Amino acid sequence: MVVAGPPSSGKTAVIKQMIRHLGERDRVAYLKIDVVAAFEDEEIRKEFGIPARKVYSGDMCPDHMGIMITEDAVSWAEREGASVLIIESAGLCLRCTPYLSGALGICVISSLAGTHAPLKMAPMITFSDVCVVTKTDLISQAEKEVFRESIRRVSKDMDIVETNAIQGTGLKYLYRILDSAPVCGDAGSLELRGTPPLGVCTVCVGKKKAGWRNHFGVIRRLEDDDNIFNGE
Amino acid sequence: MRFSDGITVTVCPGRNRDGRPENFEPIDIAPGDTLSIVGPTGSGKTAFINDIEVFAQGDTVTGRRVLVNGEAPPDEFVRNPARKPVAMITQNTKCLMDLTVTEFLSMHVSTRENLLDNAVGEAIDLANHFTGEGIDADARVSSLSGGQTRSLMIADAVVISDTPILLLDEIENAGIFKEEVVARLKRRRKAVIFVTHDPYVSLLSDRRIVMRGGEVRSVLRPGGSESEALERVRQIDCKMAEIRERIRMGEIIGGVPL
């Protein structure tokens, strides 16, 4: 299972509830992908006594990192005797979708992010199987409804679960989805659900000058504000 | 099922913290009812209203079941905030958006179908009956006081959400006219459940649910037996409000004001 969502959206709180639920039946392993620092693995190991680890991407994009190590992670979880592996993304890029074919994709968004947030995170939402909206106990009824409408605009039939993840309210609908999640096949055959953004230019290999005139490869000018790159 | 037709919610017993069955007759909550939930901190008050908020079906820590018109409600009632027959308003509930009162309420109206044109005006008018600090239609929601915000949210739930049941979690310190809230919600056939430590709110309610150790210990129906106490507590409450106002205006309170 891949859990994605922006920083501080409540991914770890949702995952802890998932572990509590899944732990009744399955042995769960947990992997956190982050850039320079993460503590969630220690927290989860201490609280649940399950195999938990982290990996830092450092200079690499964390979602790129996640894509690279997926197969290794599945083998690690198997060696640990786990039947479920939960991968938590760093949650930095709203365009990458680290979700995998054959593995449940869970998107976690905080309702505090504002009613336009779902529109800004469209790819992260549309490629997921279920969208968990956290911290709904803190916002007004009106904003809750508009937030939901906003998700529906991005993905009309998205399964939306609203929760106060610390208390675990409303998560029974997520558990239903977890309980009927598909069994992931051979780790070597996993595929990404979406295509990651293009990233092949001289910035990607370390050139620090700003401005498109200083670079070559996939470049953009201010006027080229299109979502699709059409080549130079 | 339309909300305005009125629904009855029934809370059925679950288990206490030691896993023993709770011993109370199922509690019916019908349109116009006023209940308060009382008990020490940690006695299970919040768990009780959370059960109602999520329409528990034996799947929360308390094991209670909450029925709508005698049956388990459809998923839609729980999952879609626009269809949910319950609105919970707590001290934590906030309007995050930087909008005016009118824009905020209009935004809510825009997600609804079949609303009267004057819903925004009606909601502001109702909110102004709940608070002494006037709410201006052009004021920014983010600049409202705690009392104004709570008043606006209650009015929003009543007029725009048209929610049959309101759960108000410890809102007594927010500076709202409690008696006015109780009377107007009753007149509009809304049920209201207070989680409260406030004697006046407790005495204003038709029923008191007494919590202890995670279970419903008893359900009191004082009838008229507390009317003298209610009157006295009302006077004290008024007096307290008056003193609060004088302190706010910078007065020295000499003598014994009560």
Interface residues (C-beta under 8 A of the other chain):
Chain A: L112 G114 T115 D137 L138 I139 S140 Q141 A142 E143 K144 E145 V146 R148 E149 I160 V161 E162 Q167 T169 G170 K172 Y173
Chain B: N50 E53 V54 D59 D75 V78 R79 N80 P81 A82 A87 M88 T90 N92 T93 K94 C95 L96 M97 F104 L105 M107 H108 S110 T111 M153 D156 A157 I160 S161 T163
